[in-house]
């Protein structure tokens, strides 16, 4: 007998979602024992309090929201802080092309929510701590693992004994220890861009719309937060990002105000700013013997469309389906034959999204005037072509394609909060 059925390394958003999904899935959760390993707990953010905004935020799709609802963690987000957006304006900074997406066009109450990463992690942790079949081990890190008959032995950091499981899951980010220990190669390509992110306090209350302008040097995005707050993301080469990051607050605000539409109003205060390099990466394999990778451990994408966290959540939901099917059929949940189903499902879909986002990056690099006109015309056509526009919106919302069970709004098969 193994100590656990599943050991998940990485207690961030995606790893915690997988733990909650496996532990609450009707017909599955009560019979599985799960360990979630995390090396640093998130800082507290009690519901009803109003701490400063974190600089790391994500745009959650409708499919990701459905996952939070189905594992019983969405209310934990709402009780803290989440900003819905119902419109998205995308325009070409060099020409006159633009597309305006509205949730009403696809009969949805909103296109998504802007949520701080810490809020998502805490909401999931709240849920996990109510479940007696999940052990949250923190601070703990994985030092190594060995395959044994019918299981894997996980060697933990000092002060913790080794534990065994049928399946080891790497949800430990782009520099994944699990991926490295498993010997899985990754194809990585750095973009000649860095992202500058900033949290600001605005003069006007935020509107329920996200703005994104495509420039030859990279996209510039303005994301609404609750009340008079917003998140700004500015993509440029490393030298320019360093220049912007080192400006005085007053000069930085002045440059940001010049970049975005006047209807957004002025910037009252700069609260925080930071930067990071951008790269795309894709693991050669998502699985090996008794090991599976999800989220950034398996893939990273250009963040221009904010799809990274949503792709990771779909990985978690898909792996949950595969484990549930194997368990109900009496198969070994860590067997390579079962895990291959997960890899075939998610690696293909993620490859498409990586290529699409890479295509956007290349399309808006400096181009000849003739290409600019074609690009601008394409945005205008997309805005006026109803069926095409709705297809794109449903894809971005995560409401089309081969959705995992957990990502469907109609799915209600979870264990209650009282269990």
C-alpha positions in Angstrom: 0.0 0.0 0.0 1.3 3.4 -0.9 1.1 6.4 1.5 -0.9 8.3 -1.1 -2.6 7.7 -4.4 -1.4 11.0 -5.9 1.5 13.4 -4.8 1.3 16.8 -6.4 4.5 19.0 -6.3 3.6 22.7 -6.4 0.7 24.2 -4.4 0.1 27.2 -6.7 -3.1 27.8 -8.6 -2.8 24.8 -11.0 -1.5 22.3 -8.5 -4.1 23.3 -5.9 -6.8 23.0 -8.5 -5.8 19.5 -9.4 -5.8 18.5 -5.7 -9.2 20.0 -5.2 -10.6 18.3 -8.4 -9.3 14.9 -7.5 -10.4 15.2 -3.9 -14.0 16.4 -4.7 -14.8 14.5 -7.8 -18.0 12.5 -7.2 -17.2 8.8 -7.2 -13.5 9.5 -7.0 -12.5 11.9 -4.3 -13.5 9.9 -1.3 -11.4 6.9 -2.4 -8.2 8.8 -3.2 -5.7 10.1 -0.8 -3.7 13.1 -2.0 -0.6 15.0 -0.9 0.1 18.5 -2.0 3.7 19.8 -1.6 4.4 23.5 -1.5 7.6 25.2 -0.4 6.0 28.6 0.6 2.5 29.3 1.8 0.7 32.3 0.3 0.4 35.4 2.5 -3.0 35.6 4.2 -5.8 37.7 2.7 -8.9 37.3 4.9 -12.3 37.7 3.3 -13.6 41.2 4.1 -10.2 42.7 4.5 -8.7 45.1 1.9 -4.9 44.6 1.5 -3.0 46.2 -1.3 -3.3 44.7 -4.7 -0.7 42.0 -5.7 1.2 42.8 -8.9 0.5 39.3 -10.2 -3.0 39.0 -11.7 -4.7 36.7 -14.2 -7.6 36.8 -16.5 -9.9 33.9 -15.7 -12.0 32.4 -18.5 -15.5 31.1 -18.1 -14.2 27.6 -18.2 -11.7 28.3 -15.3 -14.5 29.9 -13.3 -16.6 26.8 -13.8 -13.8 24.7 -12.4 -13.6 26.9 -9.3 -17.3 26.6 -8.9 -17.3 22.9 -9.3 -14.7 22.2 -6.7 -16.4 24.6 -4.3 -13.8 27.4 -4.3 -15.3 30.2 -6.3 -17.0 31.8 -3.3 -13.6 32.1 -1.7 -12.5 34.2 -4.6 -15.7 36.4 -4.6 -15.5 36.9 -0.9 -12.0 38.3 -1.3 -11.6 40.2 -4.6 -12.5 39.7 -8.3 -13.2 42.1 -11.1 -15.5 41.0 -13.9 -15.0 42.4 -17.4 -17.7 42.3 -20.1 -15.9 43.9 -23.0 -12.5 43.7 -24.6 -11.1 46.3 -27.1 -8.2 45.2 -29.3 -6.7 47.7 -31.8 -3.7 48.1 -34.0 -1.3 50.8 -32.8 0.1 51.4 -36.3 -3.1 51.3 -38.4 -6.8 51.7 -37.8 -7.9 48.1 -37.3 -9.9 47.3 -34.2 -12.1 44.6 -32.8 -14.5 45.1 -29.9 -15.7 41.9 -28.1 -18.7 42.0 -25.9 -20.1 39.3 -23.6 -23.6 40.0 -24.8 -22.6 38.8 -28.3 -22.3 35.3 -26.9 -25.1 35.5 -24.3 -22.6 35.4 -21.4 -22.8 37.6 -18.3 -19.1 38.4 -18.6 -16.1 37.5 -20.6 -14.1 36.7 -17.5 -12.6 38.0 -14.3 -9.3 39.7 -13.4 -8.2 38.0 -10.2 -5.0 38.2 -8.2 -3.0 34.9 -8.3 -2.8 34.9 -4.5 -6.5 35.1 -4.2 -7.0 32.0 -6.3 -4.4 30.1 -4.4 -6.0 31.0 -1.0 -9.5 30.2 -2.1 -8.4 26.7 -3.2 -6.4 26.3 0.0 -9.4 27.1 2.1 -11.3 24.4 0.2 -8.5 21.8 0.5 -8.2 22.3 4.3 -11.9 21.2 4.7 -11.1 17.8 3.0 -9.9 14.9 5.1 -8.4 13.1 2.1 -5.9 15.9 1.3 -2.6 16.5 3.2 -1.2 20.0 2.5 2.5 19.7 3.3 4.2 23.1 3.6 7.0 24.1 3.6 8.2 21.0 1.8 10.1 20.5 -1.4 10.8 17.4 -3.5 14.5 16.3 -3.4 14.2 13.3 -5.7 12.2 10.2 -6.5 12.6 6.5 -7.3 10.3 4.1 -9.2 9.4 1.0 -7.3 6.9 -1.8 -8.0 3.4 -0.2 -8.4 4.6 3.2 -7.1 7.0 6.0 -6.8 9.0 6.9 -3.7 9.3 10.7 -3.2 12.2 12.0 -1.2 11.3 15.2 0.6 13.3 18.1 2.1 15.0 17.9 5.4 12.7 17.0 8.4 10.2 15.1 6.3 10.2 11.4 5.6 9.9 9.8 2.2 6.4 9.1 0.9 5.1 6.8 -1.7 2.3 7.2 -4.3 0.9 5.7 -7.4 1.2 9.0 -9.4 3.6 11.9 -9.1 2.4 15.2 -10.7 4.7 18.1 -11.5 2.8 21.4 -11.1 5.9 23.3 -10.0 6.3 25.9 -12.7 8.5 26.7 -15.6 11.7 25.6 -13.8 10.0 22.3 -12.7 12.0 20.1 -10.4 9.8 17.1 -11.3 10.4 17.6 -15.0 14.1 17.8 -14.5 14.2 14.7 -12.2 12.1 12.8 -14.8 14.6 13.7 -17.5 12.0 15.3 -19.8 13.5 17.7 -22.3 11.9 21.0 -23.0 12.0 23.1 -26.1 12.4 26.8 -25.1 12.6 30.0 -27.1 13.1 33.4 -25.5 11.3 36.3 -27.1 13.2 39.6 -27.5 10.8 41.2 -25.2 10.3 41.8 -21.5 7.0 42.5 -19.7 6.7 45.5 -17.5 3.8 45.2 -15.1 2.4 47.9 -12.8 -0.5 48.3 -10.4 -2.0 51.8 -10.4 -4.7 53.7 -8.7 -6.9 55.6 -11.2 -8.8 58.9 -11.0 -12.0 57.3 -12.4 -13.6 54.1 -11.2 -12.7 51.2 -13.5 -15.0 50.3 -16.4 -15.7 46.6 -17.1 -13.5 46.5 -20.1 -9.9 45.4 -20.9 -7.9 47.4 -23.4 -5.1 46.0 -25.6 -3.1 47.9 -28.2 -0.7 46.0 -30.5 2.5 47.9 -31.2 5.5 46.8 -33.2 7.5 46.6 -30.0 4.8 44.5 -28.3 1.3 44.7 -26.8 0.2 47.3 -24.2 -2.6 46.1 -22.0 -4.8 47.8 -19.4 -6.8 45.5 -17.1 -9.5 46.6 -14.7 -9.4 45.8 -11.0 -12.0 46.6 -8.4 -12.8 50.2 -7.7 -10.2 52.8 -8.7 -7.5 50.3 -9.4 -6.0 48.7 -12.6 -3.2 46.6 -13.8 -1.0 47.6 -16.7 1.2 45.4 -18.8 3.8 46.9 -21.2 5.8 44.6 -23.6 9.0 46.0 -25.0 12.7 45.2 -25.5 14.8 44.7 -22.3 16.5 48.1 -22.6 13.2 50.1 -22.9 11.6 48.1 -20.0 14.6 48.9 -17.8 14.2 52.6 -18.7 10.5 52.6 -17.8 11.1 50.7 -14.6 13.7 53.2 -13.5 11.7 56.3 -14.2 10.4 58.4 -11.4 6.8 57.7 -10.5 5.7 61.0 -12.0 7.5 60.4 -15.4 6.2 56.8 -15.5 2.6 57.9 -15.0 3.0 60.5 -17.7 4.2 57.9 -20.2 1.4 55.5 -19.3 -1.3 58.2 -19.6 -0.1 59.0 -23.1 -0.4 55.3 -24.2 -4.0 54.6 -23.4 -7.4 56.1 -24.4 -8.5 59.3 -22.8 -11.8 57.7 -21.6 -9.8 55.7 -19.0 -9.1 58.9 -17.2 -5.9 59.8 -15.4 -3.6 57.9 -13.0 -3.7 59.0 -9.5 -0.9 56.9 -8.0 1.6 54.2 -9.0 1.5 51.5 -6.4 4.0 48.9 -7.6 5.9 47.9 -10.7 8.1 45.0 -11.8 9.3 43.2 -14.9 10.1 39.7 -16.2 11.5 38.1 -19.4 9.2 36.4 -21.9 9.7 32.9 -23.4 7.7 30.1 -24.9 8.5 26.6 -23.9 7.0 23.1 -24.5 8.0 19.9 -22.8 8.9 17.1 -25.2 6.6 14.8 -23.2 3.9 15.5 -20.6 4.3 12.0 -19.0 6.8 9.3 -18.2 6.6 6.3 -15.9 4.2 7.3 -13.0 4.8 11.0 -13.7 2.7 13.7 -15.3 3.3 17.4 -15.9 0.6 20.1 -15.8 0.6 23.9 -16.2 3.9 25.8 -16.6 5.8 22.6 -15.9 4.6 21.4 -19.3 4.3 24.6 -21.3 4.6 28.4 -21.2 3.1 30.7 -23.7 3.4 34.4 -24.7 1.3 36.2 -22.1 -0.3 38.7 -24.5 -3.7 37.1 -24.4 -3.6 36.0 -20.7 -4.2 32.3 -21.5 -1.4 30.7 -19.5 -3.3 30.1 -16.3 -6.4 28.9 -18.2 -4.4 26.4 -20.2 -2.9 25.1 -16.9 -6.3 24.7 -15.3 -7.6 22.7 -18.3 -4.5 20.4 -17.9 -5.6 19.8 -14.3 -9.2 19.2 -15.3 -8.2 16.8 -18.1 -5.8 14.8 -15.9 -8.7 14.5 -13.4 -10.9 13.0 -16.1 -8.2 10.5 -17.0 -7.5 9.5 -13.4 -11.2 9.2 -12.7 -11.8 6.9 -15.8 -8.8 4.7 -14.9 -9.9 4.4 -11.3 -13.5 3.5 -12.1 -12.3 0.9 -14.5 -9.9 -0.6 -11.9 -6.8 0.4 -13.8 -3.5 1.7 -12.3 -3.9 5.5 -12.2 -0.1 5.9 -12.6 0.3 3.5 -15.5 1.8 4.9 -18.7 -1.0 3.6 -20.8 -3.5 5.7 -18.8 -1.3 8.8 -18.7 -0.8 8.7 -22.4 -4.5 9.6 -22.8 -3.9 12.8 -20.9 -0.8 13.6 -23.0 -2.5 13.0 -26.3 -5.4 15.2 -25.2 -3.6 18.2 -23.8 -0.3 18.4 -25.7 -2.1 18.7 -29.0 -4.5 21.5 -27.8 -1.7 23.4 -26.1 0.5 23.2 -29.2 -2.3 25.0 -31.1 -2.5 27.7 -28.6 1.3 28.2 -28.4 1.3 28.5 -32.2 -1.6 31.0 -32.3 -0.1 33.3 -29.7 3.3 33.1 -31.4 1.6 34.0 -34.6 0.1 37.1 -33.0 3.5 38.1 -31.8 5.0 37.8 -35.3 2.0 39.5 -37.0 2.4 42.7 -35.0 6.2 43.0 -35.3 7.4 45.9 -37.6 6.0 45.2 -41.0 5.8 46.8 -44.4 2.9 49.2 -45.0 1.1 46.8 -47.2 1.1 44.1 -44.5 0.0 46.6 -41.9 -3.1 47.4 -44.1 -3.9 43.7 -44.4 -3.5 43.2 -40.7 -5.7 46.1 -39.9 -8.3 45.0 -42.3 -8.3 41.6 -40.7 -9.1 43.1 -37.3 -12.0 45.1 -38.8 -13.3 42.1 -40.6 -13.2 40.1 -37.4 -15.2 42.8 -35.7 -17.9 42.7 -38.3 -18.0 39.0 -39.1 -20.5 37.7 -36.5 -20.0 33.9 -36.8 -16.2 34.2 -36.9 -16.1 36.6 -34.0 -18.4 34.4 -31.9 -16.2 31.4 -32.6 -13.1 33.2 -31.5 -14.9 34.4 -28.3 -16.1 30.9 -27.4 -12.6 29.5 -27.9 -11.1 32.2 -25.6 -13.9 31.7 -23.0 -13.1 28.0 -23.0 -16.7 27.1 -23.9 -15.9 25.2 -27.1 -13.8 22.2 -28.1 -13.2 19.1 -26.0 -13.8 20.4 -22.6 -12.9 18.3 -19.5 -15.8 17.5 -17.3 -14.8 19.9 -14.5 -14.8 22.9 -17.0 -18.4 22.5 -17.9 -20.9 24.7 -16.1 -23.5 21.9 -15.9 -21.2 19.6 -14.0 -22.3 19.4 -10.3 -20.8 16.1 -9.2 -18.7 17.3 -6.2 -18.5 16.5 -2.6 -20.2 19.1 -0.4 -18.2 21.5 1.8 -19.6 19.7 4.9 -18.0 16.3 3.9 
